[in-house]
Amino acid sequence: MAGPARVLTVNAGSSSLKLRLLDGEVLTVEQELERWDGDAEPIRAFLVEHGADAIGHRVVHGGTRMSAAAVVDDDVAQYLDSLTELAPLHQPRALAGIRAARRAAPGTPSVACVDTAFHATLPAAAATYALPREWNRKWSLRRYGFHGLSHAYASVRGAHATGLVPGRGRVLSCHLGAGASLAAVRDGRSVDTTMGFTPEEGLVMASRSGSVDPGLLGFLLTVKGMPVADLFDALATRGGLAGLSGSGDLRDVFAARDGGDRDAALALDVYLHSLVRHAGAMLAVLGGLDLVVFTGGVGEHQPPVRSAVCAALECAGVAVDPARNAAADGDTDIGAPGARVRVAVVQAREDLEIARQTRAALSG
């Protein structure tokens, strides 16, 4: 391990704040606020009490300029602020955390660890939208992808858990939670992903619709006169599992389905079909698989979802051991003995990836 030992990771969500102090890879202190309004005091108080050698911040959007973690100076902070319109819920909170840390500990370096950076390696064919080229150039329209910190960590940790060589081979990384995305990772580099210019594209999620025919959206706007704000609010907060079944919690949907609720049954079918469909696309891009890794709240705790995905990928040599799958807890190899493709469950640990990237940025 190179770089500073004690790293404070600051993970500011749209309404929450997670602070974790890591000494090497050991979590020594953590604090979580479910409701955080951007106030600097929690971060200041944490640093006063515990200190840190460096501070790593999760930042959702790095635009076209940031392809790796970067030490925050005034120029970097200004650039990140200029991207607020691309991530209006998350970017201001991350910047609030950065400002608080820099004021509270001006002598301690802050590093911006960007979710989109992992997908900066997407080839042009995967990143480019077939829109008028002047639009793409003028407004930097492209597939940015998200959950990059999680995909980066899970693809490496999954290899460790299954005896494969990290950073080698073809990995399907499945970050499945309230928000969800897949990434196709070849030799440690993201070559495709399901989220796009925004996190709304791709899989059916808890309350997000995922990909929808743009012509359908145009129909609702122009023919049915739906207000733009209402439409996009529905796509983000009233779609997905919640829109189809009444609950965005997959546990509720399974229970309702098992109780005979037809809407819940349909919602689950739509959810799994979307997941399998996009997994098949990632498989085709990679040209085969060496590892499938599941992470996130759903990925870690829903064996039936893992089974459904792996069953659909059986043609590629994917198979799970039913007993291992049912009992999976923490970082676990759940692949069937002798299967050509390994399968792993990995506990989501963005804090470890933030700390790793922070040390790398300060050691370079």
C-alpha positions in Angstrom: 0.0 0.0 0.0 1.5 3.3 -1.1 0.3 6.8 -0.1 -1.3 8.0 3.1 -2.5 5.3 5.6 -5.4 7.0 7.3 -8.0 8.1 4.7 -11.4 9.6 5.5 -13.9 8.7 2.8 -16.8 11.2 2.3 -19.8 9.8 0.4 -22.4 12.4 0.0 -25.7 11.2 -1.4 -28.6 13.3 -2.6 -29.8 13.5 1.1 -27.4 11.4 3.2 -23.8 11.5 4.3 -21.4 8.6 5.0 -18.1 9.2 6.7 -15.6 6.3 7.1 -12.0 6.4 8.3 -9.8 3.6 6.9 -6.4 2.8 8.3 -5.1 0.8 5.4 -8.1 -1.4 4.6 -9.3 -1.5 8.2 -12.5 0.5 8.9 -11.7 2.2 12.3 -14.5 4.8 12.6 -17.7 5.4 10.7 -20.6 7.9 10.9 -23.8 8.0 8.8 -26.4 10.7 8.6 -29.6 9.7 6.9 -30.5 13.3 6.5 -27.8 15.8 5.6 -28.5 19.3 4.2 -24.9 20.1 3.2 -23.9 21.6 6.6 -20.1 21.6 7.1 -20.3 20.8 10.8 -20.5 17.0 10.7 -17.4 16.8 8.6 -15.5 19.4 10.6 -16.4 17.7 13.9 -15.3 14.3 12.5 -12.0 15.6 11.4 -11.4 17.5 14.7 -12.1 14.3 16.7 -10.4 11.7 14.5 -8.1 13.4 12.0 -7.0 11.9 8.7 -3.9 11.9 6.5 -6.1 12.4 3.4 -9.7 12.8 2.4 -11.3 11.0 -0.5 -14.7 12.3 -1.8 -17.1 10.4 -4.0 -18.2 12.7 -6.8 -20.8 11.4 -9.2 -19.8 13.3 -12.4 -16.4 14.1 -13.8 -17.6 15.2 -17.3 -15.2 14.6 -20.2 -12.1 15.9 -18.4 -11.7 13.6 -15.4 -10.7 10.1 -16.3 -9.1 9.4 -12.9 -9.2 10.6 -9.3 -7.7 14.1 -8.9 -6.3 16.1 -6.0 -8.8 19.0 -5.5 -7.5 22.5 -6.0 -9.5 25.6 -6.9 -9.4 24.7 -10.6 -10.7 21.1 -10.1 -13.4 22.4 -7.7 -14.5 25.0 -10.2 -14.7 22.4 -13.0 -16.7 20.0 -10.8 -19.1 22.8 -10.0 -19.5 23.5 -13.7 -21.0 20.0 -14.1 -23.8 20.5 -11.7 -26.4 20.7 -14.5 -25.4 17.1 -15.4 -26.0 15.8 -11.9 -28.2 18.3 -10.1 -29.1 16.1 -7.1 -25.6 14.7 -6.3 -23.0 17.2 -7.5 -23.8 20.0 -5.1 -23.7 17.7 -2.1 -20.3 16.3 -3.1 -19.0 19.9 -3.5 -20.4 20.8 -0.1 -18.4 18.0 1.4 -15.3 19.0 -0.5 -15.6 22.7 0.7 -16.3 21.6 4.3 -13.2 19.3 4.3 -10.9 21.9 2.7 -12.0 24.5 5.2 -11.8 22.2 8.3 -8.4 20.7 7.3 -6.7 23.0 4.9 -3.4 21.1 5.3 -5.0 17.7 4.5 -5.3 16.9 0.8 -8.8 16.2 -0.6 -9.1 13.9 -3.6 -12.2 13.7 -5.9 -12.9 10.1 -6.8 -15.4 10.2 -9.7 -18.0 7.7 -10.5 -17.9 8.4 -14.3 -14.1 8.0 -14.5 -14.2 4.2 -14.7 -16.2 4.5 -17.9 -13.9 7.0 -19.6 -12.4 4.0 -21.3 -15.5 3.3 -23.3 -14.7 3.0 -27.0 -16.2 5.7 -29.2 -18.7 3.2 -30.6 -20.1 2.6 -27.1 -19.9 6.1 -25.8 -21.4 8.0 -28.8 -25.1 8.7 -29.3 -26.3 8.7 -32.9 -27.5 12.4 -32.6 -26.5 15.3 -34.8 -22.7 15.5 -34.4 -22.8 19.2 -33.7 -25.0 18.5 -30.7 -22.6 15.9 -29.3 -19.7 18.3 -29.8 -21.3 21.5 -28.5 -22.9 19.9 -25.4 -20.5 17.0 -24.7 -23.4 14.5 -25.2 -22.1 11.0 -24.7 -22.6 7.9 -22.6 -20.9 8.7 -19.3 -22.0 5.7 -17.2 -22.2 5.6 -13.4 -21.6 3.4 -10.4 -18.0 3.4 -11.6 -16.4 3.2 -8.1 -18.6 0.1 -7.3 -17.9 -1.6 -10.6 -14.1 -1.0 -10.3 -14.1 -2.5 -6.8 -16.4 -5.4 -7.5 -14.7 -6.5 -10.7 -11.3 -6.8 -8.8 -12.7 -8.2 -5.6 -14.8 -10.7 -7.5 -11.6 -12.0 -9.2 -9.9 -12.4 -5.8 -12.9 -14.2 -4.4 -12.9 -16.8 -7.2 -9.2 -17.3 -7.7 -8.9 -15.4 -10.9 -6.3 -12.8 -11.8 -7.6 -9.3 -11.0 -7.5 -7.0 -14.0 -7.5 -9.8 -16.5 -10.3 -11.4 -18.6 -13.9 -10.6 -19.3 -16.1 -9.6 -16.4 -19.8 -8.8 -16.2 -20.2 -6.5 -13.2 -23.8 -6.3 -11.8 -24.4 -3.4 -9.4 -28.0 -4.0 -8.4 -29.6 -1.8 -5.8 -32.3 0.9 -5.8 -30.2 2.3 -8.7 -28.8 -0.4 -10.9 -26.4 -0.8 -13.8 -24.2 -3.4 -15.5 -20.7 -2.9 -16.8 -18.8 -5.0 -19.3 -15.1 -5.0 -18.1 -12.3 -6.3 -20.3 -8.8 -6.6 -18.7 -9.8 -4.1 -16.0 -11.3 -1.5 -18.4 -14.9 -0.7 -18.9 -15.9 -1.2 -22.5 -19.7 -0.8 -22.1 -22.3 0.0 -19.5 -26.1 0.3 -19.3 -26.4 3.8 -17.8 -25.9 6.6 -20.2 -25.8 10.4 -20.3 -27.8 10.2 -17.1 -28.5 7.4 -14.6 -32.0 7.1 -16.0 -31.0 4.9 -19.0 -30.6 1.1 -18.9 -32.1 -1.3 -16.4 -35.5 -1.2 -14.8 -34.8 -0.1 -11.2 -36.6 0.5 -8.0 -38.3 3.8 -9.0 -36.6 4.5 -12.4 -38.2 3.3 -15.6 -34.9 2.6 -17.3 -34.7 2.9 -21.1 -38.0 4.0 -22.7 -38.7 4.6 -26.4 -38.1 8.3 -27.0 -41.0 8.3 -29.4 -43.3 7.3 -26.5 -42.0 10.2 -24.5 -42.6 12.5 -27.4 -46.2 11.1 -27.7 -46.9 11.9 -24.0 -45.5 15.4 -24.4 -46.9 16.5 -27.7 -50.1 14.4 -28.1 -51.2 14.0 -24.5 -49.9 17.4 -23.3 -48.1 16.0 -20.3 -46.0 18.7 -18.6 -42.2 18.1 -19.1 -41.5 18.2 -15.3 -44.3 15.7 -14.5 -43.0 13.3 -17.2 -39.4 13.3 -16.0 -40.4 13.1 -12.4 -42.5 10.0 -13.1 -39.6 8.4 -15.0 -37.2 8.9 -12.1 -39.4 8.5 -9.0 -42.7 6.8 -10.0 -41.4 4.3 -12.6 -39.7 0.9 -12.3 -40.8 -1.6 -9.7 -42.7 1.1 -7.8 -44.6 2.2 -10.9 -45.7 -1.3 -11.8 -46.3 -2.8 -8.4 -46.7 0.0 -5.9 -43.3 -0.7 -4.1 -39.8 -0.2 -5.2 -38.5 -2.6 -2.6 -37.9 -6.0 -4.3 -38.6 -7.8 -1.0 -42.1 -6.4 -1.1 -42.6 -7.3 -4.7 -41.5 -10.9 -4.1 -43.9 -11.2 -1.2 -46.8 -9.7 -3.1 -46.1 -12.0 -6.1 -46.0 -15.0 -3.8 -49.4 -13.8 -2.3 -51.0 -13.8 -5.8 -50.7 -10.2 -6.7 -50.7 -10.1 -10.5 -49.2 -6.6 -10.7 -46.3 -7.7 -8.6 -45.8 -10.7 -10.7 -45.7 -8.6 -13.9 -43.3 -6.1 -12.2 -40.9 -8.9 -11.3 -41.1 -10.4 -14.8 -40.4 -7.0 -16.4 -37.5 -6.3 -14.0 -35.8 -9.7 -14.6 -36.4 -9.5 -18.4 -34.7 -6.1 -18.5 -31.8 -7.4 -16.4 -31.4 -10.5 -18.6 -31.7 -8.5 -21.8 -29.0 -6.1 -20.9 -26.8 -8.8 -19.5 -27.0 -10.5 -22.9 -25.9 -7.3 -24.5 -22.9 -7.0 -22.2 -22.0 -10.7 -23.0 -22.1 -10.0 -26.7 -19.9 -7.0 -26.4 -17.3 -9.0 -24.4 -17.5 -12.0 -26.7 -17.7 -14.4 -23.7 -17.3 -14.3 -20.0 -14.8 -15.3 -17.3 -16.5 -13.9 -14.3 -20.0 -12.6 -13.3 -20.0 -10.5 -10.1 -23.0 -9.3 -8.1 -22.9 -6.4 -5.7 -25.3 -3.8 -4.2 -28.3 -4.3 -2.0 -30.2 -6.6 -4.4 -27.1 -8.2 -5.9 -25.9 -9.2 -2.4 -29.2 -10.3 -0.8 -31.5 -11.7 -3.5 -30.5 -15.2 -4.6 -33.4 -15.6 -7.0 -32.2 -12.6 -9.0 -28.7 -14.0 -9.2 -30.2 -17.4 -10.3 -32.3 -15.8 -13.0 -29.4 -13.9 -14.5 -27.1 -16.9 -14.4 -29.7 -19.3 -15.8 -30.1 -17.0 -18.8 -26.3 -16.9 -19.3 -26.0 -20.7 -19.1 -25.3 -20.8 -22.9 -22.0 -18.9 -22.1 -20.9 -21.4 -19.4 -22.4 -19.6 -16.4 -23.8 -21.8 -13.6 -24.3 -21.3 -9.9 -24.2 -23.7 -7.0 -27.7 -23.5 -5.5 -26.6 -24.1 -1.9 -23.8 -21.6 -2.2 -26.1 -19.1 -3.8 -28.7 -19.4 -1.1 -26.2 -19.1 1.7 -24.0 -16.4 0.2 -22.8 -13.8 2.8 -20.1 -11.3 2.2 -17.5 -11.9 -0.5 -18.4 -15.4 -1.8 -17.7 -17.7 -4.7 -21.2 -19.1 -5.7 -20.2 -20.7 -9.0 -21.0 -24.3 -9.7 -17.9 -26.6 -9.4 -16.5 -27.2 -12.9 -18.4 -24.3 -14.5 -16.4 -22.5 -17.2 -17.4 -19.1 -15.8 -16.9 -18.1 -12.2 -19.6 -16.3 -10.3 -19.1 -14.2 -7.2 -21.1 -12.1 -4.7 -19.2 -9.1 -3.4 -20.1 -6.7 -0.6 -20.3 -3.2 -1.9 -17.4 -1.2 -0.5 -17.1 2.0 -2.3 -15.1 3.3 0.6 -12.2 0.9 -0.1 -12.2 2.0 -3.7 -12.3 5.7 -2.8 -9.4 5.1 -0.3 -7.4 3.2 -3.0 -7.9 5.9 -5.6 -7.1 8.6 -3.1 -3.7 7.0 -2.2 -3.0 6.4 -5.9 -3.7 10.1 -6.8 -1.4 11.3 -3.9 1.4 8.8 -4.7 1.6 9.7 -8.4 
